[in-house]
Amino acid sequence: MPEKNNKNLNDDAAIVAPVNFNACDGGEIEIKTNNGLTMKKTSGKGKRGDTTINIIVNYCKGCELCVAFCPEHILEMDKEIVKVIDISKCTKCNMCEYLCPDFSISVE
């Protein structure tokens, strides 16, 4: 049987541990790359279908712009880093991504 090519992870990245995984709502995984970055990837069903929100932890400085301007209130601060609290409400408006001064959040 041919091997499957996983396009989500590069050869230089590894999944460290599942965090807050719920099979119905999706889940969050933490990925550490060889170049020293840590990314939290949250996937699930949003209001407009499958949604993935990536947060590069090393880039987030805790300015709270994404939290303040999210029209669906799906983000909150966890100490100094933003986290996704309810991906099922996400409309993929990308407001968080547009307002982030450090390019630490992206929505797919």
C-alpha atoms as an extended CHARMM CRD file, in Angstrom:
* protein
*
       108  EXT
         1         1  MET       CA              0.0000000000        0.0000000000        0.0000000000  PROA      1               0.0000000000
         2         2  PRO       CA              1.4640000000        3.4330000000       -0.8940000000  PROA      2               0.0000000000
         3         3  GLU       CA              2.3790000000        5.8170000000        1.8940000000  PROA      3               0.0000000000
         4         4  LYS       CA              0.1170000000        8.7830000000        2.5240000000  PROA      4               0.0000000000
         5         5  ASN       CA              1.6580000000       12.2180000000        2.1660000000  PROA      5               0.0000000000
         6         6  ASN       CA              0.7040000000       14.4070000000        5.1360000000  PROA      6               0.0000000000
         7         7  LYS       CA              0.5360000000       17.9640000000        3.8130000000  PROA      7               0.0000000000
         8         8  ASN       CA             -0.3030000000       19.4600000000        7.2240000000  PROA      8               0.0000000000
         9         9  LEU       CA              3.0830000000       18.8430000000        8.8280000000  PROA      9               0.0000000000
        10        10  ASN       CA              6.5230000000       19.4830000000        7.4260000000  PROA      10              0.0000000000
        11        11  ASP       CA              9.4250000000       17.1300000000        7.9970000000  PROA      11              0.0000000000
        12        12  ASP       CA             10.7960000000       19.6400000000       10.5190000000  PROA      12              0.0000000000
        13        13  ALA       CA              7.6470000000       19.6790000000       12.6920000000  PROA      13              0.0000000000
        14        14  ALA       CA              6.3260000000       17.2580000000       15.2590000000  PROA      14              0.0000000000
        15        15  ILE       CA              3.1000000000       17.0350000000       17.2120000000  PROA      15              0.0000000000
        16        16  VAL       CA              3.9350000000       17.3330000000       20.8810000000  PROA      16              0.0000000000
        17        17  ALA       CA              0.6810000000       16.5180000000       22.6600000000  PROA      17              0.0000000000
        18        18  PRO       CA             -3.0560000000       16.8120000000       22.1140000000  PROA      18              0.0000000000
        19        19  VAL       CA             -4.5880000000       19.5380000000       24.2380000000  PROA      19              0.0000000000
        20        20  ASN       CA             -8.3100000000       20.0520000000       24.9200000000  PROA      20              0.0000000000
        21        21  PHE       CA             -9.3840000000       17.4540000000       22.3490000000  PROA      21              0.0000000000
        22        22  ASN       CA            -13.0980000000       16.8640000000       21.9090000000  PROA      22              0.0000000000
        23        23  ALA       CA            -14.0620000000       14.6130000000       18.9890000000  PROA      23              0.0000000000
        24        24  CYS       CA            -17.3870000000       16.3940000000       18.4050000000  PROA      24              0.0000000000
        25        25  ASP       CA            -16.1820000000       19.9740000000       18.5150000000  PROA      25              0.0000000000
        26        26  GLY       CA            -12.7300000000       19.4970000000       17.0460000000  PROA      26              0.0000000000
        27        27  GLY       CA             -9.5900000000       19.9670000000       19.0350000000  PROA      27              0.0000000000
        28        28  GLU       CA             -6.3580000000       21.7590000000       19.6070000000  PROA      28              0.0000000000
        29        29  ILE       CA             -2.9110000000       20.3440000000       18.9900000000  PROA      29              0.0000000000
        30        30  GLU       CA              0.4380000000       21.8660000000       19.7580000000  PROA      30              0.0000000000
        31        31  ILE       CA              3.1770000000       21.6210000000       17.1420000000  PROA      31              0.0000000000
        32        32  LYS       CA              6.8420000000       22.3590000000       17.8090000000  PROA      32              0.0000000000
        33        33  THR       CA              9.1350000000       22.9690000000       14.8520000000  PROA      33              0.0000000000
        34        34  ASN       CA             12.8860000000       22.5130000000       14.6210000000  PROA      34              0.0000000000
        35        35  ASN       CA             13.3460000000       26.2640000000       14.1680000000  PROA      35              0.0000000000
        36        36  GLY       CA             12.0780000000       26.8500000000       17.7140000000  PROA      36              0.0000000000
        37        37  LEU       CA              8.5010000000       27.9570000000       16.9960000000  PROA      37              0.0000000000
        38        38  THR       CA              5.4700000000       26.6070000000       18.8100000000  PROA      38              0.0000000000
        39        39  MET       CA              2.1320000000       26.6620000000       17.0130000000  PROA      39              0.0000000000
        40        40  LYS       CA             -1.2900000000       25.8690000000       18.4450000000  PROA      40              0.0000000000
        41        41  LYS       CA             -3.6420000000       24.5830000000       15.7860000000  PROA      41              0.0000000000
        42        42  THR       CA             -7.3650000000       24.4460000000       16.5690000000  PROA      42              0.0000000000
        43        43  SER       CA             -9.6790000000       22.7350000000       14.0850000000  PROA      43              0.0000000000
        44        44  GLY       CA            -13.3950000000       22.1130000000       14.0340000000  PROA      44              0.0000000000
        45        45  LYS       CA            -16.7120000000       22.9860000000       12.4340000000  PROA      45              0.0000000000
        46        46  GLY       CA            -17.3460000000       26.7110000000       12.3320000000  PROA      46              0.0000000000
        47        47  LYS       CA            -20.4220000000       28.5470000000       11.0880000000  PROA      47              0.0000000000
        48        48  ARG       CA            -19.0460000000       28.3780000000        7.5300000000  PROA      48              0.0000000000
        49        49  GLY       CA            -17.7930000000       24.8010000000        7.5330000000  PROA      49              0.0000000000
        50        50  ASP       CA            -14.4310000000       23.3240000000        8.4660000000  PROA      50              0.0000000000
        51        51  THR       CA            -12.2810000000       25.9130000000       10.2250000000  PROA      51              0.0000000000
        52        52  THR       CA             -8.6850000000       25.9330000000       11.3980000000  PROA      52              0.0000000000
        53        53  ILE       CA             -7.1360000000       28.6810000000       13.5080000000  PROA      53              0.0000000000
        54        54  ASN       CA             -3.3520000000       28.6800000000       13.8740000000  PROA      54              0.0000000000
        55        55  ILE       CA             -1.6150000000       30.6790000000       16.6030000000  PROA      55              0.0000000000
        56        56  ILE       CA              2.1720000000       31.0010000000       16.5690000000  PROA      56              0.0000000000
        57        57  VAL       CA              2.8120000000       31.2400000000       20.3090000000  PROA      57              0.0000000000
        58        58  ASN       CA              6.2900000000       32.7390000000       19.9190000000  PROA      58              0.0000000000
        59        59  TYR       CA              4.9140000000       35.7170000000       17.9540000000  PROA      59              0.0000000000
        60        60  CYS       CA              1.8960000000       36.5550000000       20.1600000000  PROA      60              0.0000000000
        61        61  LYS       CA              2.7360000000       39.4400000000       22.5010000000  PROA      61              0.0000000000
        62        62  GLY       CA             -0.6470000000       39.5170000000       24.2320000000  PROA      62              0.0000000000
        63        63  CYS       CA             -1.9040000000       42.8310000000       22.8200000000  PROA      63              0.0000000000
        64        64  GLU       CA             -5.5140000000       41.4880000000       22.9020000000  PROA      64              0.0000000000
        65        65  LEU       CA             -6.5470000000       43.1650000000       19.6160000000  PROA      65              0.0000000000
        66        66  CYS       CA             -7.8630000000       39.8770000000       18.2340000000  PROA      66              0.0000000000
        67        67  VAL       CA             -9.8630000000       39.2440000000       21.4100000000  PROA      67              0.0000000000
        68        68  ALA       CA            -11.3230000000       42.7560000000       21.5190000000  PROA      68              0.0000000000
        69        69  PHE       CA            -12.4430000000       42.8530000000       17.8750000000  PROA      69              0.0000000000
        70        70  CYS       CA            -13.6540000000       39.2800000000       17.3030000000  PROA      70              0.0000000000
        71        71  PRO       CA            -17.3570000000       39.7320000000       16.4530000000  PROA      71              0.0000000000
        72        72  GLU       CA            -18.2170000000       36.1980000000       17.6310000000  PROA      72              0.0000000000
        73        73  HSD       CA            -16.1300000000       36.2930000000       20.8560000000  PROA      73              0.0000000000
        74        74  ILE       CA            -14.3390000000       33.0090000000       20.1600000000  PROA      74              0.0000000000
        75        75  LEU       CA            -10.9650000000       34.1130000000       21.5480000000  PROA      75              0.0000000000
        76        76  GLU       CA             -9.7200000000       34.8690000000       25.0460000000  PROA      76              0.0000000000
        77        77  MET       CA             -6.4030000000       35.4440000000       26.7330000000  PROA      77              0.0000000000
        78        78  ASP       CA             -4.6800000000       32.5750000000       28.5410000000  PROA      78              0.0000000000
        79        79  LYS       CA             -2.1490000000       34.4840000000       30.5990000000  PROA      79              0.0000000000
        80        80  GLU       CA             -0.2670000000       36.3820000000       27.8670000000  PROA      80              0.0000000000
        81        81  ILE       CA             -1.2070000000       34.2280000000       24.8590000000  PROA      81              0.0000000000
        82        82  VAL       CA             -4.4970000000       34.1820000000       22.9440000000  PROA      82              0.0000000000
        83        83  LYS       CA             -6.4650000000       30.9270000000       22.7820000000  PROA      83              0.0000000000
        84        84  VAL       CA             -9.5630000000       29.6930000000       20.9600000000  PROA      84              0.0000000000
        85        85  ILE       CA            -12.4650000000       28.9920000000       23.3020000000  PROA      85              0.0000000000
        86        86  ASP       CA            -15.2980000000       28.1350000000       20.8620000000  PROA      86              0.0000000000
        87        87  ILE       CA            -14.3960000000       27.4300000000       17.2400000000  PROA      87              0.0000000000
        88        88  SER       CA            -18.0060000000       26.4680000000       16.4520000000  PROA      88              0.0000000000
        89        89  LYS       CA            -18.9530000000       30.1810000000       16.4420000000  PROA      89              0.0000000000
        90        90  CYS       CA            -16.1910000000       31.1980000000       13.9640000000  PROA      90              0.0000000000
        91        91  THR       CA            -17.4690000000       32.7810000000       10.7300000000  PROA      91              0.0000000000
        92        92  LYS       CA            -14.0140000000       33.0060000000        9.1020000000  PROA      92              0.0000000000
        93        93  CYS       CA            -14.2690000000       36.8040000000        8.9680000000  PROA      93              0.0000000000
        94        94  ASN       CA            -10.4690000000       36.9160000000        9.4510000000  PROA      94              0.0000000000
        95        95  MET       CA            -10.7230000000       40.0360000000       11.6370000000  PROA      95              0.0000000000
        96        96  CYS       CA             -8.2420000000       38.5230000000       14.1140000000  PROA      96              0.0000000000
        97        97  GLU       CA             -5.7660000000       37.7950000000       11.3380000000  PROA      97              0.0000000000
        98        98  TYR       CA             -6.0790000000       41.2780000000        9.7910000000  PROA      98              0.0000000000
        99        99  LEU       CA             -5.6140000000       43.1010000000       13.0940000000  PROA      99              0.0000000000
       100       100  CYS       CA             -2.7090000000       41.0840000000       14.5000000000  PROA      100             0.0000000000
       101       101  PRO       CA              0.3720000000       43.3430000000       14.3560000000  PROA      101             0.0000000000
       102       102  ASP       CA              2.7320000000       40.3710000000       14.7100000000  PROA      102             0.0000000000
       103       103  PHE       CA              1.1130000000       37.9510000000       12.2160000000  PROA      103             0.0000000000
       104       104  SER       CA              0.7110000000       35.3760000000       14.9700000000  PROA      104             0.0000000000
       105       105  ILE       CA             -2.8110000000       34.2130000000       14.0740000000  PROA      105             0.0000000000
       106       106  SER       CA             -4.2430000000       32.8270000000       10.8440000000  PROA      106             0.0000000000
       107       107  VAL       CA             -7.6370000000       31.4380000000        9.8670000000  PROA      107             0.0000000000
       108       108  GLU       CA             -8.2040000000       28.7560000000        7.2220000000  PROA      108             0.0000000000
